[in-house]
């Protein structure tokens, strides 16, 4: 590790720690908002962009792909070149991408802009690492819980805002709004967040970066487009198997160089590995509700409740509020019972949510209650995971390790979007000349979400409560 003396001198006037937490939380909300930004216009994209439905699907897919690829890479860059600097670069990418999408008359510019917007997801793990570097240890857990929860909060709170903007303005206003939001957050980070002084010496692993990007892109593309292209189609099989082969070769390469992009030996430690696997299940369980609940609320009777997008968003939004309110409590609870038990509580809340939905889903308020339980589960679970990671890795690995954990969450959410989407599209009936999901399709979706929560619970039970493999962990135990 090396320390930047000139940057250290700039820390003589440190802003209040609460202000730093608030700014990084806003940055996290901004990043997760990008995933629901185009939800209000998603069905109308072929008409708005004069393109086929298959082409306009890339407006959503490209954001997921770029987010998954950039997040672990940004974590490593932050460890090496300064976390604040990389956060600013990602926010700048958001602003540029938003402007490109806002001024583009056709689909190509919108896809490019949405890809650049996806890169901003990397600010969440970087923000968590910044907090570890600068906060007093008594405040770290609560602050980390808040930043981590923004991965779920931003989407839940942003959906009604997007719906409102789309209802009263041209769709381009969505991208101008995201550009303005990104510019404001960029200025706040420049003003409030101190310069990172803890750096990791060494050279950047360009070969490893290329291998990870190629492998992940192929695998996630197969998962996200499998339902549309056909799970047994040559394209999906080639992408899926090819991506796995590339990732295996990438892992072999990373274990044999001195300065890897990601230290897989650290990632293979039992608490880190099990936490990352649990992250896939938690991400799946979260996104299963994000896919199924809105459709059930918006579909016309008798298939659904016939709510408008704005009204359905207001039913979904309280889950985000619950996550935000629980964040400070999650940090204190983690210091009392430990983050492993916090993860267990989160999984139990998700199981309760889907169990309640399987038993009661005939009224709108049933989905509201279930969604509140989802907020509790994700609030606890997403707060616990970065704490478990940083109790098991050295401080100079926090950016890369948190980025890898965010990647595993993305794998879970992408898989849920594909699998639950396939269930709702396949198990359908014709209503007013349109294919709509059956009640059985929604029940199966709830079973899948609950099963993923059970998997997360089982894995969490086996995570060591007091890992002892790292002599100087990023967080005290």
SEMAR-706346 format. One record per residue (C-alpha): residue number from 1; residue in one letter; x, y, z. Coordinates in Angstrom, 2 decimals. Each point is the difference from the previous one (the first is absolute). Example, Ala and Ser with C-alpha at 12.3 -4.5 7.8 and 13.67 -1.06 7.14 Angstrom:
2
(pt 1; 'a'; (12.30; -4.50; 7.80)),
(pt 2; 's'; (1.37; 3.44; -0.66)),
//
This chain:
477
(pt 1; 'x'; (0.00; 0.00; 0.00)),
(pt 2; 'x'; (1.10; 3.56; -0.69)),
(pt 3; 'x'; (-1.34; 3.26; 1.27)),
(pt 4; 'x'; (-0.42; 3.13; -2.09)),
(pt 5; 'x'; (1.58; 2.80; 2.10)),
(pt 6; 'x'; (-1.41; 2.80; -2.12)),
(pt 7; 'x'; (-3.49; -1.48; 0.34)),
(pt 8; 'x'; (0.49; -0.41; 3.73)),
(pt 9; 'x'; (0.73; 3.71; 0.36)),
(pt 10; 'x'; (-3.41; 0.70; -1.52)),
(pt 11; 'x'; (-1.59; -1.82; 2.91)),
(pt 12; 'x'; (0.90; 2.70; 2.51)),
(pt 13; 'x'; (-3.59; 1.26; -0.32)),
(pt 14; 'x'; (-2.09; -3.15; 0.27)),
(pt 15; 'x'; (-3.75; 0.58; -0.45)),
(pt 16; 'x'; (-2.44; -1.40; 2.57)),
(pt 17; 'x'; (-0.19; -3.78; -0.27)),
(pt 18; 'x'; (-3.79; 0.15; -0.17)),
(pt 19; 'x'; (0.24; 2.15; -3.12)),
(pt 20; 'x'; (2.31; -2.53; -1.66)),
(pt 21; 'x'; (-2.43; -2.83; 0.78)),
(pt 22; 'x'; (-2.91; 2.02; -1.36)),
(pt 23; 'x'; (1.76; 0.84; -3.27)),
(pt 24; 'x'; (1.09; -3.60; -0.61)),
(pt 25; 'x'; (-3.53; -1.18; 0.80)),
(pt 26; 'x'; (-1.39; 2.43; -2.58)),
(pt 27; 'x'; (2.56; -1.32; -2.50)),
(pt 28; 'x'; (-1.18; -3.54; 0.73)),
(pt 29; 'x'; (-3.64; 0.98; -0.47)),
(pt 30; 'x'; (0.89; 1.66; -3.27)),
(pt 31; 'x'; (1.74; -3.14; -1.29)),
(pt 32; 'x'; (-2.79; -2.43; 0.87)),
(pt 33; 'x'; (-2.59; 2.40; -1.45)),
(pt 34; 'x'; (1.49; -0.66; -3.44)),
(pt 35; 'x'; (-1.42; -3.53; 0.01)),
(pt 36; 'x'; (-3.62; 1.19; 0.22)),
(pt 37; 'x'; (0.45; 3.23; -1.97)),
(pt 38; 'x'; (-1.53; -1.33; -3.24)),
(pt 39; 'x'; (-2.60; -2.33; 1.56)),
(pt 40; 'x'; (-2.88; 2.43; -0.77)),
(pt 41; 'x'; (0.86; 0.07; -3.72)),
(pt 42; 'x'; (1.32; -3.54; -0.42)),
(pt 43; 'x'; (-3.14; -1.34; -1.74)),
(pt 44; 'x'; (-0.07; 3.04; -2.34)),
(pt 45; 'x'; (3.67; -0.06; -0.99)),
(pt 46; 'x'; (-0.58; -1.66; -3.42)),
(pt 47; 'x'; (-2.44; 2.78; -0.89)),
(pt 48; 'x'; (2.13; 2.82; 1.47)),
(pt 49; 'x'; (3.29; -1.15; -1.54)),
(pt 50; 'x'; (-1.43; -1.41; -3.26)),
(pt 51; 'x'; (1.70; -3.35; 0.58)),
(pt 52; 'x'; (-0.94; -3.62; 0.58)),
(pt 53; 'x'; (-0.81; -1.27; 3.48)),
(pt 54; 'x'; (3.09; -2.22; -0.12)),
(pt 55; 'x'; (2.23; 3.02; -0.70)),
(pt 56; 'x'; (-1.61; 2.19; 2.66)),
(pt 57; 'x'; (0.56; -2.75; 2.59)),
(pt 58; 'x'; (3.64; 1.10; -0.10)),
(pt 59; 'x'; (-1.00; 3.28; 1.67)),
(pt 60; 'x'; (-0.50; -2.03; 3.18)),
(pt 61; 'x'; (2.49; -2.83; -0.61)),
(pt 62; 'x'; (3.01; 2.23; -0.66)),
(pt 63; 'x'; (-0.39; 1.75; 3.37)),
(pt 64; 'x'; (0.07; -3.33; 1.86)),
(pt 65; 'x'; (3.00; -1.24; -1.99)),
(pt 66; 'x'; (2.10; 3.13; 0.47)),
(pt 67; 'x'; (-0.88; 0.22; 3.70)),
(pt 68; 'x'; (1.09; -3.60; 0.62)),
(pt 69; 'x'; (3.27; 0.36; -1.91)),
(pt 70; 'x'; (1.04; 3.45; 1.20)),
(pt 71; 'x'; (-0.76; -0.44; 3.71)),
(pt 72; 'x'; (2.84; -2.41; 0.98)),
(pt 73; 'x'; (2.42; 1.77; -2.36)),
(pt 74; 'x'; (-0.85; 3.39; 1.51)),
(pt 75; 'x'; (0.63; -1.45; 3.46)),
(pt 76; 'x'; (3.52; -1.01; -0.96)),
(pt 77; 'x'; (0.66; 3.35; -1.67)),
(pt 78; 'x'; (-1.19; 1.72; 3.16)),
(pt 79; 'x'; (2.39; -2.03; 2.16)),
(pt 80; 'x'; (2.90; 0.96; -2.30)),
(pt 81; 'x'; (-0.70; 3.58; -1.10)),
(pt 82; 'x'; (-2.34; 1.40; 2.65)),
(pt 83; 'x'; (-3.61; -0.89; 0.67)),
(pt 84; 'x'; (-1.31; 3.57; -0.16)),
(pt 85; 'x'; (1.66; 0.50; -3.39)),
(pt 86; 'x'; (-1.71; -3.07; -1.46)),
(pt 87; 'x'; (-3.35; 1.00; 1.52)),
(pt 88; 'x'; (0.30; 3.33; -1.81)),
(pt 89; 'x'; (0.89; -1.76; -3.25)),
(pt 90; 'x'; (-3.06; -2.26; 0.26)),
(pt 91; 'x'; (-2.28; 2.97; 0.75)),
(pt 92; 'x'; (1.47; 1.81; -3.00)),
(pt 93; 'x'; (-0.83; -3.07; -2.13)),
(pt 94; 'x'; (-3.59; 0.21; 1.28)),
(pt 95; 'x'; (-0.31; 3.66; -0.99)),
(pt 96; 'x'; (1.52; -0.55; -3.45)),
(pt 97; 'x'; (-2.12; -3.08; -0.62)),
(pt 98; 'x'; (-3.17; 1.78; 1.06)),
(pt 99; 'x'; (0.68; 2.91; -2.35)),
(pt 100; 'x'; (0.76; -2.37; -2.90)),
(pt 101; 'x'; (-3.30; -1.83; 0.59)),
(pt 102; 'x'; (-1.92; 3.27; 0.39)),
(pt 103; 'x'; (1.14; 1.47; -3.32)),
(pt 104; 'x'; (0.04; -3.20; -2.06)),
(pt 105; 'x'; (-2.84; -0.35; -2.51)),
(pt 106; 'x'; (0.52; -3.74; -0.48)),
(pt 107; 'x'; (0.65; -3.20; 1.87)),
(pt 108; 'x'; (3.81; -0.13; -0.35)),
(pt 109; 'x'; (0.60; 3.14; 2.03)),
(pt 110; 'x'; (-2.49; -1.07; 2.67)),
(pt 111; 'x'; (1.73; -3.39; 0.35)),
(pt 112; 'x'; (3.42; 1.67; 0.27)),
(pt 113; 'x'; (-1.33; 2.45; 2.57)),
(pt 114; 'x'; (-1.66; -2.73; 2.04)),
(pt 115; 'x'; (3.25; -1.97; 0.01)),
(pt 116; 'x'; (1.87; 2.98; 1.44)),
(pt 117; 'x'; (-2.77; 0.42; 2.58)),
(pt 118; 'x'; (0.54; -3.61; 1.12)),
(pt 119; 'x'; (3.62; 0.74; 0.89)),
(pt 120; 'x'; (-1.08; 2.19; 2.93)),
(pt 121; 'x'; (-1.04; -3.10; 1.98)),
(pt 122; 'x'; (3.63; -0.27; 1.06)),
(pt 123; 'x'; (-0.37; 2.98; 2.34)),
(pt 124; 'x'; (-1.78; -2.14; 2.63)),
(pt 125; 'x'; (2.87; -2.41; 0.84)),
(pt 126; 'x'; (2.46; 2.87; -0.33)),
(pt 127; 'x'; (-2.09; 2.10; 2.36)),
(pt 128; 'x'; (0.01; -2.83; 2.54)),
(pt 129; 'x'; (3.78; -0.19; -0.21)),
(pt 130; 'x'; (0.36; 3.77; 0.39)),
(pt 131; 'x'; (-2.05; -0.12; 3.19)),
(pt 132; 'x'; (2.26; -2.70; 1.40)),
(pt 133; 'x'; (3.02; 2.19; -0.71)),
(pt 134; 'x'; (-1.27; 3.19; 1.65)),
(pt 135; 'x'; (-2.65; -0.76; 2.63)),
(pt 136; 'x'; (0.48; -0.78; 3.65)),
(pt 137; 'x'; (-0.57; -3.72; 0.57)),
(pt 138; 'x'; (-3.07; 0.71; 2.15)),
(pt 139; 'x'; (-1.77; 1.53; -3.00)),
(pt 140; 'x'; (1.20; -2.33; -2.75)),
(pt 141; 'x'; (-2.63; -2.75; 0.25)),
(pt 142; 'x'; (-3.00; 2.34; -0.11)),
(pt 143; 'x'; (1.45; 2.01; -2.87)),
(pt 144; 'x'; (0.83; -3.14; -1.99)),
(pt 145; 'x'; (-3.54; -1.29; 0.56)),
(pt 146; 'x'; (-1.41; 3.25; -1.40)),
(pt 147; 'x'; (2.22; 0.04; -3.10)),
(pt 148; 'x'; (-0.57; -3.68; -0.72)),
(pt 149; 'x'; (-3.77; 0.40; 0.33)),
(pt 150; 'x'; (0.00; 2.63; -2.74)),
(pt 151; 'x'; (0.34; -2.83; -2.53)),
(pt 152; 'x'; (-3.63; -0.82; 0.76)),
(pt 153; 'x'; (-1.25; 3.38; 1.18)),
(pt 154; 'x'; (0.85; 1.99; -3.13)),
(pt 155; 'x'; (-2.01; -2.23; -2.30)),
(pt 156; 'x'; (-3.04; -0.09; 2.29)),
(pt 157; 'x'; (-0.05; 3.77; 0.53)),
(pt 158; 'x'; (0.95; 0.85; -3.56)),
(pt 159; 'x'; (-2.73; -1.96; -1.74)),
(pt 160; 'x'; (-2.89; 2.33; 0.95)),
(pt 161; 'x'; (2.18; 3.01; -0.83)),
(pt 162; 'x'; (0.67; -1.41; -3.47)),
(pt 163; 'x'; (-3.68; -0.76; -0.44)),
(pt 164; 'x'; (-0.95; 3.54; 1.02)),
(pt 165; 'x'; (2.52; 1.61; -2.37)),
(pt 166; 'x'; (-1.12; -2.20; -2.89)),
(pt 167; 'x'; (-3.66; 0.76; 0.65)),
(pt 168; 'x'; (0.43; 3.78; -0.26)),
(pt 169; 'x'; (3.05; 0.45; -2.26)),
(pt 170; 'x'; (1.73; -1.34; -3.10)),
(pt 171; 'x'; (1.99; -3.19; 0.57)),
(pt 172; 'x'; (3.28; 1.84; -0.67)),
(pt 173; 'x'; (-0.59; 1.79; 3.31)),
(pt 174; 'x'; (0.92; -3.23; 1.81)),
(pt 175; 'x'; (3.55; 0.26; -1.30)),
(pt 176; 'x'; (0.29; 3.74; 0.58)),
(pt 177; 'x'; (-1.13; -0.67; 3.58)),
(pt 178; 'x'; (2.65; -2.70; 0.48)),
(pt 179; 'x'; (2.67; 2.30; -1.50)),
(pt 180; 'x'; (-0.92; 2.78; 2.42)),
(pt 181; 'x'; (-0.04; -2.45; 2.91)),
(pt 182; 'x'; (3.41; -1.34; -0.95)),
(pt 183; 'x'; (1.46; 3.50; -0.31)),
(pt 184; 'x'; (-1.30; 0.98; 3.44)),
(pt 185; 'x'; (1.41; -3.15; 1.61)),
(pt 186; 'x'; (3.34; 0.54; -1.80)),
(pt 187; 'x'; (0.22; 3.49; 1.48)),
(pt 188; 'x'; (-0.92; -1.28; 3.48)),
(pt 189; 'x'; (2.68; -2.70; -0.12)),
(pt 190; 'x'; (2.59; 2.54; -1.13)),
(pt 191; 'x'; (-0.99; 2.31; 2.84)),
(pt 192; 'x'; (-0.65; -2.37; 2.90)),
(pt 193; 'x'; (1.78; -3.34; -0.45)),
(pt 194; 'x'; (3.69; 0.12; 0.98)),
(pt 195; 'x'; (2.73; -1.21; -2.34)),
(pt 196; 'x'; (0.98; -3.64; 0.47)),
(pt 197; 'x'; (3.44; -0.39; 1.51)),
(pt 198; 'x'; (0.12; -3.78; 0.36)),
(pt 199; 'x'; (1.27; -1.48; -3.25)),
(pt 200; 'x'; (1.17; -3.41; -1.17)),
(pt 201; 'x'; (3.31; 0.05; -1.84)),
(pt 202; 'x'; (0.53; -1.99; -3.19)),
(pt 203; 'x'; (-1.00; -0.21; -3.65)),
(pt 204; 'x'; (-3.53; -0.28; -1.30)),
(pt 205; 'x'; (-0.89; -3.41; -1.42)),
(pt 206; 'x'; (-1.20; 0.84; -3.52)),
(pt 207; 'x'; (-0.06; -3.61; -1.20)),
(pt 208; 'x'; (-2.06; -1.06; 3.01)),
(pt 209; 'x'; (-2.37; 2.93; -0.57)),
(pt 210; 'x'; (-0.57; -1.04; -3.62)),
(pt 211; 'x'; (-0.54; -3.63; 0.96)),
(pt 212; 'x'; (-2.49; 0.86; 2.75)),
(pt 213; 'x'; (-1.89; 2.40; -2.29)),
(pt 214; 'x'; (-0.27; -2.55; -2.83)),
(pt 215; 'x'; (-0.97; -2.91; 2.24)),
(pt 216; 'x'; (-2.59; 1.92; 2.00)),
(pt 217; 'x'; (-1.50; 1.68; -3.04)),
(pt 218; 'x'; (-0.50; -3.31; -1.80)),
(pt 219; 'x'; (-1.45; -1.75; 3.06)),
(pt 220; 'x'; (-2.34; 2.82; 1.00)),
(pt 221; 'x'; (-1.12; 0.51; -3.58)),
(pt 222; 'x'; (-0.98; -3.67; -0.20)),
(pt 223; 'x'; (-1.92; 0.30; 3.28)),
(pt 224; 'x'; (-1.74; 3.27; -0.82)),
(pt 225; 'x'; (-1.01; -0.91; -3.58)),
(pt 226; 'x'; (-0.59; -3.73; 0.44)),
(pt 227; 'x'; (-3.75; 0.39; 0.30)),
(pt 228; 'x'; (-0.23; 1.98; -3.24)),
(pt 229; 'x'; (2.54; -1.93; -2.07)),
(pt 230; 'x'; (-0.85; -3.43; 1.40)),
(pt 231; 'x'; (1.96; -1.71; 2.76)),
(pt 232; 'x'; (1.12; -2.79; -2.32)),
(pt 233; 'x'; (0.80; 2.28; -2.94)),
(pt 234; 'x'; (3.55; -0.12; -1.43)),
(pt 235; 'x'; (0.59; 3.67; 0.90)),
(pt 236; 'x'; (-0.94; -0.44; 3.67)),
(pt 237; 'x'; (1.93; -3.27; 0.37)),
(pt 238; 'x'; (3.08; 1.46; -1.70)),
(pt 239; 'x'; (-0.07; 3.14; 2.13)),
(pt 240; 'x'; (-0.70; -1.83; 3.26)),
(pt 241; 'x'; (2.56; -2.79; -0.44)),
(pt 242; 'x'; (2.51; 2.36; -1.60)),
(pt 243; 'x'; (-0.34; 2.43; 2.89)),
(pt 244; 'x'; (0.58; -2.78; 2.53)),
(pt 245; 'x'; (3.11; -1.18; -1.85)),
(pt 246; 'x'; (1.39; 3.55; -0.15)),
(pt 247; 'x'; (-0.67; 0.52; 3.73)),
(pt 248; 'x'; (1.71; -3.28; 0.87)),
(pt 249; 'x'; (3.03; 1.02; -2.07)),
(pt 250; 'x'; (-0.11; 3.43; 1.63)),
(pt 251; 'x'; (0.03; -1.58; 3.46)),
(pt 252; 'x'; (2.96; -2.20; -0.93)),
(pt 253; 'x'; (1.86; 3.08; -1.24)),
(pt 254; 'x'; (-0.84; 2.14; 3.05)),
(pt 255; 'x'; (1.41; -2.65; 2.35)),
(pt 256; 'x'; (3.33; 0.02; -1.81)),
(pt 257; 'x'; (0.92; 3.67; -0.21)),
(pt 258; 'x'; (1.44; 2.17; 2.75)),
(pt 259; 'x'; (-2.41; 2.94; -0.32)),
(pt 260; 'x'; (-3.42; -1.38; -1.00)),
(pt 261; 'x'; (-3.10; 2.05; -0.64)),
(pt 262; 'x'; (-1.72; -1.97; 2.79)),
(pt 263; 'x'; (1.84; -2.05; 2.59)),
(pt 264; 'x'; (-1.95; -3.24; -0.33)),
(pt 265; 'x'; (1.76; -1.45; 3.03)),
(pt 266; 'x'; (-1.63; 2.67; 2.12)),
(pt 267; 'x'; (-3.30; -0.56; -1.82)),
(pt 268; 'x'; (0.26; -3.76; 0.71)),
(pt 269; 'x'; (0.14; 0.45; 3.77)),
(pt 270; 'x'; (-3.00; -1.74; 1.50)),
(pt 271; 'x'; (-1.82; 3.06; 1.41)),
(pt 272; 'x'; (0.57; 2.01; -3.19)),
(pt 273; 'x'; (-0.94; -2.85; -2.33)),
(pt 274; 'x'; (-3.16; -0.95; 1.91)),
(pt 275; 'x'; (-1.06; 3.64; 0.29)),
(pt 276; 'x'; (0.38; 0.48; -3.74)),
(pt 277; 'x'; (-2.02; -3.15; -0.75)),
(pt 278; 'x'; (-2.69; 1.18; 2.42)),
(pt 279; 'x'; (0.04; 3.32; -1.88)),
(pt 280; 'x'; (-1.10; -1.77; -3.18)),
(pt 281; 'x'; (-2.98; -1.52; 1.83)),
(pt 282; 'x'; (-0.90; 3.30; 1.70)),
(pt 283; 'x'; (0.21; 1.88; -3.30)),
(pt 284; 'x'; (-2.23; -2.61; -1.65)),
(pt 285; 'x'; (-2.55; 0.21; 2.80)),
(pt 286; 'x'; (-0.10; 3.82; -0.18)),
(pt 287; 'x'; (-0.41; 0.18; -3.76)),
(pt 288; 'x'; (-2.60; -2.77; -0.11)),
(pt 289; 'x'; (-2.28; 2.41; 1.87)),
(pt 290; 'x'; (1.05; 2.92; -2.20)),
(pt 291; 'x'; (-1.06; -1.93; -3.10)),
(pt 292; 'x'; (-3.17; -1.71; 1.28)),
(pt 293; 'x'; (-1.65; 2.51; 2.37)),
(pt 294; 'x'; (-0.22; 2.94; -2.45)),
(pt 295; 'x'; (-1.44; -2.21; -2.74)),
(pt 296; 'x'; (-2.62; -1.43; 2.35)),
(pt 297; 'x'; (-0.95; 3.52; 1.10)),
(pt 298; 'x'; (-0.18; 1.44; -3.52)),
(pt 299; 'x'; (-1.68; -2.79; -1.99)),
(pt 300; 'x'; (-3.73; 0.57; -0.54)),
(pt 301; 'x'; (-2.49; -2.22; 1.87)),
(pt 302; 'x'; (-0.45; -2.90; 0.35)),
(pt 303; 'x'; (3.74; -0.66; -0.52)),
(pt 304; 'x'; (1.06; 2.94; 2.18)),
(pt 305; 'x'; (-1.22; 3.10; 1.79)),
(pt 306; 'x'; (0.01; 2.47; -2.89)),
(pt 307; 'x'; (2.03; 2.73; 1.71)),
(pt 308; 'x'; (1.82; 2.68; -1.96)),
(pt 309; 'x'; (3.79; -0.05; -0.06)),
(pt 310; 'x'; (0.10; 2.94; 2.42)),
(pt 311; 'x'; (-2.44; -1.65; 2.42)),
(pt 312; 'x'; (1.89; -3.31; -0.19)),
(pt 313; 'x'; (3.27; 1.85; 0.63)),
(pt 314; 'x'; (-1.46; 1.54; 3.15)),
(pt 315; 'x'; (-0.79; -3.52; 1.28)),
(pt 316; 'x'; (3.60; -1.06; -0.71)),
(pt 317; 'x'; (1.60; 3.16; 1.41)),
(pt 318; 'x'; (-0.53; -0.73; 3.74)),
(pt 319; 'x'; (2.50; -2.88; -0.23)),
(pt 320; 'x'; (2.69; 2.56; -0.79)),
(pt 321; 'x'; (-1.08; 2.18; 2.90)),
(pt 322; 'x'; (0.20; -3.00; 2.33)),
(pt 323; 'x'; (3.54; -0.76; -1.19)),
(pt 324; 'x'; (1.06; 3.59; 0.64)),
(pt 325; 'x'; (-1.60; 0.18; 3.46)),
(pt 326; 'x'; (1.50; -3.35; 1.01)),
(pt 327; 'x'; (3.55; 0.93; -1.04)),
(pt 328; 'x'; (1.13; 1.68; 3.27)),
(pt 329; 'x'; (-1.71; -2.72; 2.03)),
(pt 330; 'x'; (1.69; -2.68; -2.15)),
(pt 331; 'x'; (3.42; 1.38; 0.84)),
(pt 332; 'x'; (-0.68; -0.01; 3.74)),
(pt 333; 'x'; (-1.55; -3.46; -0.18)),
(pt 334; 'x'; (3.01; -1.34; -1.87)),
(pt 335; 'x'; (2.32; 1.24; 2.75)),
(pt 336; 'x'; (-2.18; -1.80; 2.55)),
(pt 337; 'x'; (-0.82; -3.34; -1.65)),
(pt 338; 'x'; (2.54; -0.06; -2.83)),
(pt 339; 'x'; (-0.53; 0.43; -3.76)),
(pt 340; 'x'; (-0.52; -3.73; -0.58)),
(pt 341; 'x'; (-3.12; -0.03; 2.18)),
(pt 342; 'x'; (-1.11; 3.21; -1.72)),
(pt 343; 'x'; (0.22; -1.81; -3.35)),
(pt 344; 'x'; (-1.99; -2.89; 1.48)),
(pt 345; 'x'; (-2.71; 2.44; 1.14)),
(pt 346; 'x'; (-0.10; 1.52; -3.46)),
(pt 347; 'x'; (-0.48; -3.39; -1.64)),
(pt 348; 'x'; (-2.76; -0.89; 2.47)),
(pt 349; 'x'; (-1.83; 3.25; -0.78)),
(pt 350; 'x'; (0.14; -0.79; -3.72)),
(pt 351; 'x'; (-1.32; -3.51; 0.61)),
(pt 352; 'x'; (-2.84; 1.54; 2.01)),
(pt 353; 'x'; (-0.72; 2.46; -2.83)),
(pt 354; 'x'; (-0.38; -2.69; -2.64)),
(pt 355; 'x'; (-1.83; -2.33; 2.39)),
(pt 356; 'x'; (-2.49; 2.77; 0.72)),
(pt 357; 'x'; (-0.43; 0.69; -3.73)),
(pt 358; 'x'; (-0.61; -3.68; -0.75)),
(pt 359; 'x'; (-2.72; -0.04; 2.65)),
(pt 360; 'x'; (-1.47; 3.46; -0.61)),
(pt 361; 'x'; (0.13; 1.84; -3.33)),
(pt 362; 'x'; (-3.62; 0.84; -0.72)),
(pt 363; 'x'; (0.11; 3.62; 1.19)),
(pt 364; 'x'; (2.34; 2.89; -0.73)),
(pt 365; 'x'; (0.82; 0.37; 3.69)),
(pt 366; 'x'; (1.25; -3.60; 0.04)),
(pt 367; 'x'; (2.74; 0.96; -2.46)),
(pt 368; 'x'; (0.74; 3.13; 2.00)),
(pt 369; 'x'; (0.60; -2.08; 3.15)),
(pt 370; 'x'; (2.11; -2.52; -1.91)),
(pt 371; 'x'; (2.03; 2.79; -1.55)),
(pt 372; 'x'; (0.66; 1.53; 3.42)),
(pt 373; 'x'; (1.37; -3.38; 1.13)),
(pt 374; 'x'; (2.20; -0.05; -3.10)),
(pt 375; 'x'; (1.31; 3.41; 1.08)),
(pt 376; 'x'; (0.85; -1.38; 3.44)),
(pt 377; 'x'; (1.74; -3.02; -1.51)),
(pt 378; 'x'; (2.09; 1.96; -2.48)),
(pt 379; 'x'; (0.69; 2.72; 2.56)),
(pt 380; 'x'; (1.52; -2.54; 2.39)),
(pt 381; 'x'; (1.58; -2.25; -2.62)),
(pt 382; 'x'; (1.64; 2.70; -2.10)),
(pt 383; 'x'; (1.30; 1.68; 3.16)),
(pt 384; 'x'; (1.57; -3.22; 1.26)),
(pt 385; 'x'; (1.85; -1.07; -3.14)),
(pt 386; 'x'; (2.61; 2.79; -0.28)),
(pt 387; 'x'; (0.62; -0.26; 3.76)),
(pt 388; 'x'; (0.72; -3.72; -0.36)),
(pt 389; 'x'; (2.29; 0.68; -2.94)),
(pt 390; 'x'; (2.03; 2.71; 1.72)),
(pt 391; 'x'; (0.45; -2.02; 3.17)),
(pt 392; 'x'; (1.82; -2.55; -2.10)),
(pt 393; 'x'; (2.18; 2.00; -2.43)),
(pt 394; 'x'; (2.97; 2.35; 0.46)),
(pt 395; 'x'; (-0.70; 3.71; -0.21)),
(pt 396; 'x'; (1.81; 0.46; -3.32)),
(pt 397; 'x'; (-2.39; -2.55; -1.58)),
(pt 398; 'x'; (-3.26; 1.64; 1.07)),
(pt 399; 'x'; (-0.84; 1.65; -3.33)),
(pt 400; 'x'; (0.60; -3.11; -2.12)),
(pt 401; 'x'; (-1.67; -2.33; 2.52)),
(pt 402; 'x'; (-3.13; 2.15; 0.32)),
(pt 403; 'x'; (-0.09; 0.33; -3.77)),
(pt 404; 'x'; (0.09; -3.78; -0.33)),
(pt 405; 'x'; (-2.84; -0.32; 2.52)),
(pt 406; 'x'; (-2.06; 2.50; -1.99)),
(pt 407; 'x'; (0.72; -2.08; -3.11)),
(pt 408; 'x'; (-1.45; -3.10; 1.66)),
(pt 409; 'x'; (-3.12; 1.95; 0.93)),
(pt 410; 'x'; (-0.28; 1.03; -3.66)),
(pt 411; 'x'; (0.25; -3.64; -1.06)),
(pt 412; 'x'; (-2.95; -0.74; 2.28)),
(pt 413; 'x'; (-2.13; 2.87; -1.25)),
(pt 414; 'x'; (0.78; -0.73; -3.68)),
(pt 415; 'x'; (-0.85; -3.67; 0.45)),
(pt 416; 'x'; (-3.27; 0.88; 1.76)),
(pt 417; 'x'; (-0.98; 2.40; -2.79)),
(pt 418; 'x'; (0.55; -2.74; -2.57)),
(pt 419; 'x'; (-1.52; -2.93; 1.89)),
(pt 420; 'x'; (-3.04; 1.76; 1.48)),
(pt 421; 'x'; (-0.55; 1.82; -3.28)),
(pt 422; 'x'; (0.04; -3.35; -1.81)),
(pt 423; 'x'; (-2.51; -1.48; 2.47)),
(pt 424; 'x'; (-2.42; 2.91; -0.37)),
(pt 425; 'x'; (0.33; -0.03; -3.79)),
(pt 426; 'x'; (-0.33; -3.78; -0.42)),
(pt 427; 'x'; (-2.72; -0.88; 2.51)),
(pt 428; 'x'; (-2.58; 2.32; -1.50)),
(pt 429; 'x'; (-3.52; 0.22; -1.31)),
(pt 430; 'x'; (-1.73; 2.23; -2.55)),
(pt 431; 'x'; (-2.00; 2.92; 1.40)),
(pt 432; 'x'; (-1.60; 2.52; -2.38)),
(pt 433; 'x'; (2.24; -1.32; -2.77)),
(pt 434; 'x'; (3.19; 0.47; 2.03)),
(pt 435; 'x'; (2.08; -2.68; 1.73)),
(pt 436; 'x'; (0.14; 0.68; 3.75)),
(pt 437; 'x'; (1.52; -2.05; 2.84)),
(pt 438; 'x'; (-2.31; -2.39; 1.82)),
(pt 439; 'x'; (-0.51; -0.13; 3.77)),
(pt 440; 'x'; (2.15; -3.14; -0.05)),
(pt 441; 'x'; (2.84; 1.93; -1.65)),
(pt 442; 'x'; (0.01; 2.57; 2.78)),
(pt 443; 'x'; (-0.17; -2.74; 2.65)),
(pt 444; 'x'; (2.99; -1.75; -1.59)),
(pt 445; 'x'; (1.90; 3.32; -0.03)),
(pt 446; 'x'; (-0.68; 0.42; 3.71)),
(pt 447; 'x'; (1.19; -3.57; 0.65)),
(pt 448; 'x'; (3.25; 0.72; -1.87)),
(pt 449; 'x'; (0.58; 3.22; 1.96)),
(pt 450; 'x'; (-0.67; -1.78; 3.29)),
(pt 451; 'x'; (2.24; -2.92; -0.97)),
(pt 452; 'x'; (2.85; 2.41; -0.71)),
(pt 453; 'x'; (-0.51; 1.52; 3.46)),
(pt 454; 'x'; (0.17; -3.49; 1.53)),
(pt 455; 'x'; (3.29; -0.60; -1.82)),
(pt 456; 'x'; (1.34; 3.30; 1.38)),
(pt 457; 'x'; (-1.07; -1.04; 3.50)),
(pt 458; 'x'; (1.70; -3.40; -0.19)),
(pt 459; 'x'; (3.23; 1.52; -1.31)),
(pt 460; 'x'; (-0.05; 2.74; 2.64)),
(pt 461; 'x'; (-0.18; -2.59; 2.77)),
(pt 462; 'x'; (3.36; -1.42; -1.12)),
(pt 463; 'x'; (1.83; 3.35; -0.20)),
(pt 464; 'x'; (2.54; 0.14; 2.87)),
(pt 465; 'x'; (-1.22; 2.38; 2.68)),
(pt 466; 'x'; (3.50; 1.17; 0.93)),
(pt 467; 'x'; (2.37; -0.52; -2.93)),
(pt 468; 'x'; (3.64; -0.22; 1.04)),
(pt 469; 'x'; (1.83; -0.22; -3.31)),
(pt 470; 'x'; (1.00; 3.64; -0.35)),
(pt 471; 'x'; (2.33; 1.54; 2.55)),
(pt 472; 'x'; (-0.89; 3.58; -1.01)),
(pt 473; 'x'; (-3.54; -0.01; -1.38)),
(pt 474; 'x'; (-1.58; 3.04; -1.57)),
(pt 475; 'x'; (-2.56; 0.03; 2.80)),
(pt 476; 'x'; (0.60; -1.02; 3.62)),
(pt 477; 'x'; (-1.73; -3.13; 1.16)),
//
